[in-house]
Amino acid sequence: MNRKEQLNKLAEEVTWDIIIIGGGANGLGTAVDAASRGFKTILLEAIDFAKGTSSRSTKLIHGGVRYLEQGNLALVIEALKERGLMMKNARHLAKNESFIIPNYNWWGGIFYTLGLKFYDHLAGDLSLGTSKYLSKQKTIEQLPSIEQKGLRSGVLYHDGQFDDSRLAINLAQTAIEKGACVLNHFKVSELLKDSKNKIIGIIAIDQETQKEYIIKGKAVINATGVFTNAIMKMNDTVYKKYIVPSQGIHLVFDKSFLSGDHALMIPKTSDGRVLFAVPWHDKIVVGTTDTLVKKSDFEPIALEEEITFVLETSQRYLTKKPTRADVLSVFAGLRPLVAPEKKGQNTKEVSRSHKIIVSKTGLITITGGKWTTYRKIAEDIIDKTIEVHKLPKRKCKTKNLHIHGNSKNRVTDFKNHLSVYGTDASAILQLQKSEPALKQNLHPNYDHTLAEVVWAIRNEMAATIEDVLARRVRLLFLDARASIECSNKVAYLLAEELGHDENWIQNQLAQFKTLANGFLLKEFRV
């Protein structure tokens, strides 16, 4: 996964079978599917892989207990099947996580136990474990941090947990291994059309060099998530909204706020939503919210009312009460929800299912969906593309396709921070051995080393401080202040590896500090 090699591949090809715009979950999954079927595939991402929504999830791969409650069985069944496949195909990133639902009324224990037994049943052979009712005492033993006042019982169930942007990087690597051309920092500026108003390619600009490229292709797929409407404006003279962005935020705390190995799930908060507190990379991620916003931003900012809601709800259920001063990082993401058919629908009523739109120009657009079902969404997109553009009929091959880094014969030690690299972990250790200076820790409070930064630059197409600290090493999401403190080391390594000067370094440091301050509550910014 080397930028120079990918640019050479772009220069060699005259016409592609499939051009994909967008390097999030849906785009990258589609590139893997298309390339593994043998189609000449290129994917372009305007900023960086998983820059938007796809790095800002609750870190869960799940059927969706809330969708079960809503009666959306088809989505739950599909997601549970896909959860099982991801657990097999990306063992280094996806793991079984046990959740406990605390009940503060007499009927909750029975209601959720029966519902989650049904959830287990729907998963079939791909079930991750049996749900069970817990007495009040057992609930406290399993979840010592839970608020005991009024507690009556608990229910334990199993779901999946993963690292979202690390999976995105591994999907990019997998697509390249299957023959695709994949480039980040490459922005599509125009859709090319013939005399019949059919799309025949795109114009794109390399953000690193500002060089413009004309790229011809038989099919163009719009997988830009919350920025779908922007591509649709290029496509159509008559414009309508295809997606509505809904914001969800997460607060990150020290793991001491949720002692034990279990995650916490609150099935009905004060506003009728679901709240999770999930162990992740030795921290606790708490969220989320569901707030309709008017426009899509690359860096959405958590609203004060969202922060207050997550804090107050956490305080209600945890014995150690988190405060604003305890927030290590706050991140906001935008869900690309399919625009509702009816006016006045709220975000809880808008479908989480994906939808494929075929424009008269031949543009294929994917809206909606979630990380758990990315593989099935990609399969559906390529099947539709084959049908619409009369491409050779080739069957999907991704059900049992190992994602880069996966090892089916090795048990993953998730307590080792290098586990997210899977089979690449040994190469990073070898890098430290061959270049001893790279053994140095990136930050004194964390295990990450300089070798991981160099690995990200040489083998994972990281080009900026943000690429490294937000999406290769997840430090910005785990501890924003710590990420600012070690950004200097990252800047100088990037400059050394990529041949940048002091002026570039200072610009990068200023840009990253501004960005990282958005991950800190306003009174704690630096």
Secondary structure in CASP SS format (residue, H / E / C, confidence):
PFRMAT SS
TARGET T0000
AUTHOR 0000-0000-0000
METHOD secondary structure of the structure
MODEL  1
M C 1.00
N C 1.00
R H 1.00
K H 1.00
E H 1.00
Q H 1.00
L H 1.00
N H 1.00
K H 1.00
L H 1.00
A H 1.00
E H 1.00
E C 1.00
V C 1.00
T E 1.00
W E 1.00
D E 1.00
I E 1.00
I E 1.00
I E 1.00
I E 1.00
G C 1.00
G C 1.00
G C 1.00
A H 1.00
N H 1.00
G H 1.00
L H 1.00
G H 1.00
T H 1.00
A H 1.00
V H 1.00
D H 1.00
A H 1.00
A H 1.00
S H 1.00
R C 1.00
G C 1.00
F C 1.00
K C 1.00
T E 1.00
I E 1.00
L E 1.00
L E 1.00
E C 1.00
A C 1.00
I C 1.00
D C 1.00
F C 1.00
A C 1.00
K C 1.00
G C 1.00
T H 1.00
S H 1.00
S H 1.00
R C 1.00
S C 1.00
T C 1.00
K C 1.00
L E 1.00
I E 1.00
H C 1.00
G C 1.00
G C 1.00
V H 1.00
R H 1.00
Y H 1.00
L H 1.00
E H 1.00
Q C 1.00
G C 1.00
N C 1.00
L H 1.00
A H 1.00
L H 1.00
V H 1.00
I H 1.00
E H 1.00
A H 1.00
L H 1.00
K H 1.00
E H 1.00
R H 1.00
G H 1.00
L H 1.00
M H 1.00
M H 1.00
K H 1.00
N H 1.00
A C 1.00
R C 1.00
H C 1.00
L C 1.00
A C 1.00
K E 1.00
N E 1.00
E E 1.00
S E 1.00
F E 1.00
I E 1.00
I E 1.00
P E 1.00
N E 1.00
Y C 1.00
N C 1.00
W C 1.00
W C 1.00
G H 1.00
G H 1.00
I H 1.00
F H 1.00
Y H 1.00
T H 1.00
L H 1.00
G H 1.00
L H 1.00
K H 1.00
F H 1.00
Y H 1.00
D H 1.00
H H 1.00
L H 1.00
A H 1.00
G H 1.00
D H 1.00
L H 1.00
S C 1.00
L C 1.00
G C 1.00
T C 1.00
S C 1.00
K E 1.00
Y E 1.00
L E 1.00
S E 1.00
K H 1.00
Q H 1.00
K H 1.00
T H 1.00
I H 1.00
E H 1.00
Q H 1.00
L C 1.00
P C 1.00
S C 1.00
I E 1.00
E C 1.00
Q C 1.00
K C 1.00
G C 1.00
L C 1.00
R C 1.00
S E 1.00
G E 1.00
V E 1.00
L E 1.00
Y E 1.00
H E 1.00
D E 1.00
G E 1.00
Q E 1.00
F C 1.00
D C 1.00
D H 1.00
S H 1.00
R H 1.00
L H 1.00
A H 1.00
I H 1.00
N H 1.00
L H 1.00
A H 1.00
Q H 1.00
T H 1.00
A H 1.00
I H 1.00
E H 1.00
K C 1.00
G C 1.00
A C 1.00
C E 1.00
V E 1.00
L E 1.00
N C 1.00
H C 1.00
F E 1.00
K E 1.00
V E 1.00
S E 1.00
E E 1.00
L E 1.00
L E 1.00
K E 1.00
D C 1.00
S C 1.00
K C 1.00
N C 1.00
K C 1.00
I E 1.00
I E 1.00
G E 1.00
I E 1.00
I E 1.00
A E 1.00
I E 1.00
D E 1.00
Q C 1.00
E C 1.00
T C 1.00
Q C 1.00
K C 1.00
E E 1.00
Y E 1.00
I E 1.00
I E 1.00
K E 1.00
G E 1.00
K E 1.00
A E 1.00
V E 1.00
I E 1.00
N E 1.00
A C 1.00
T C 1.00
G H 1.00
V H 1.00
F H 1.00
T H 1.00
N H 1.00
A H 1.00
I H 1.00
M H 1.00
K H 1.00
M H 1.00
N H 1.00
D C 1.00
T C 1.00
V C 1.00
Y C 1.00
K C 1.00
K C 1.00
Y C 1.00
I E 1.00
V E 1.00
P E 1.00
S E 1.00
Q E 1.00
G E 1.00
I E 1.00
H E 1.00
L E 1.00
V E 1.00
F E 1.00
D E 1.00
K H 1.00
S H 1.00
F H 1.00
L C 1.00
S C 1.00
G C 1.00
D C 1.00
H C 1.00
A E 1.00
L E 1.00
M E 1.00
I E 1.00
P C 1.00
K C 1.00
T C 1.00
S C 1.00
D C 1.00
G C 1.00
R C 1.00
V C 1.00
L E 1.00
F E 1.00
A E 1.00
V E 1.00
P E 1.00
W E 1.00
H C 1.00
D C 1.00
K E 1.00
I E 1.00
V E 1.00
V E 1.00
G E 1.00
T C 1.00
T C 1.00
D C 1.00
T E 1.00
L E 1.00
V C 1.00
K C 1.00
K C 1.00
S C 1.00
D C 1.00
F C 1.00
E C 1.00
P C 1.00
I C 1.00
A C 1.00
L C 1.00
E H 1.00
E H 1.00
E H 1.00
I H 1.00
T H 1.00
F H 1.00
V H 1.00
L H 1.00
E H 1.00
T H 1.00
S H 1.00
Q H 1.00
R H 1.00
Y H 1.00
L E 1.00
T C 1.00
K C 1.00
K C 1.00
P C 1.00
T C 1.00
R H 1.00
A H 1.00
D H 1.00
V C 1.00
L C 1.00
S E 1.00
V E 1.00
F E 1.00
A E 1.00
G E 1.00
L E 1.00
R E 1.00
P E 1.00
L E 1.00
V E 1.00
A C 1.00
P C 1.00
E C 1.00
K C 1.00
K C 1.00
G C 1.00
Q C 1.00
N C 1.00
T C 1.00
K C 1.00
E C 1.00
V C 1.00
S C 1.00
R C 1.00
S C 1.00
H C 1.00
K E 1.00
I E 1.00
I E 1.00
V E 1.00
S C 1.00
K C 1.00
T C 1.00
G C 1.00
L C 1.00
I E 1.00
T E 1.00
I E 1.00
T E 1.00
G C 1.00
G C 1.00
K C 1.00
W H 1.00
T H 1.00
T H 1.00
Y H 1.00
R H 1.00
K H 1.00
I H 1.00
A H 1.00
E H 1.00
D H 1.00
I H 1.00
I H 1.00
D H 1.00
K H 1.00
T H 1.00
I H 1.00
E H 1.00
V H 1.00
H H 1.00
K C 1.00
L C 1.00
P C 1.00
K C 1.00
R C 1.00
K C 1.00
C C 1.00
K C 1.00
T C 1.00
K C 1.00
N C 1.00
L C 1.00
H C 1.00
I C 1.00
H C 1.00
G C 1.00
N C 1.00
S C 1.00
K C 1.00
N C 1.00
R C 1.00
V C 1.00
T C 1.00
D C 1.00
F C 1.00
K C 1.00
N C 1.00
H H 1.00
L H 1.00
S H 1.00
V H 1.00
Y H 1.00
G H 1.00
T H 1.00
D H 1.00
A H 1.00
S H 1.00
A H 1.00
I H 1.00
L H 1.00
Q H 1.00
L H 1.00
Q H 1.00
K H 1.00
S H 1.00
E C 1.00
P H 1.00
A H 1.00
L H 1.00
K H 1.00
Q C 1.00
N E 1.00
L C 1.00
H C 1.00
P C 1.00
N C 1.00
Y C 1.00
D C 1.00
H C 1.00
T E 1.00
L H 1.00
A H 1.00
E H 1.00
V H 1.00
V H 1.00
W H 1.00
A H 1.00
I H 1.00
R H 1.00
N H 1.00
E C 1.00
M C 1.00
A C 1.00
A C 1.00
T C 1.00
I H 1.00
E H 1.00
D H 1.00
V H 1.00
L H 1.00
A H 1.00
R H 1.00
R H 1.00
V C 1.00
R C 1.00
L H 1.00
L H 1.00
F H 1.00
L H 1.00
D C 1.00
A H 1.00
R H 1.00
A H 1.00
S H 1.00
I H 1.00
E H 1.00
C C 1.00
S H 1.00
N H 1.00
K H 1.00
V H 1.00
A H 1.00
Y H 1.00
L H 1.00
L H 1.00
A H 1.00
E H 1.00
E H 1.00
L H 1.00
G C 1.00
H C 1.00
D C 1.00
E H 1.00
N H 1.00
W H 1.00
I H 1.00
Q H 1.00
N H 1.00
Q H 1.00
L H 1.00
A H 1.00
Q H 1.00
F H 1.00
K H 1.00
T H 1.00
L H 1.00
A H 1.00
N H 1.00
G C 1.00
F C 1.00
L C 1.00
L C 1.00
K H 1.00
E H 1.00
F H 1.00
R C 1.00
V C 1.00
END
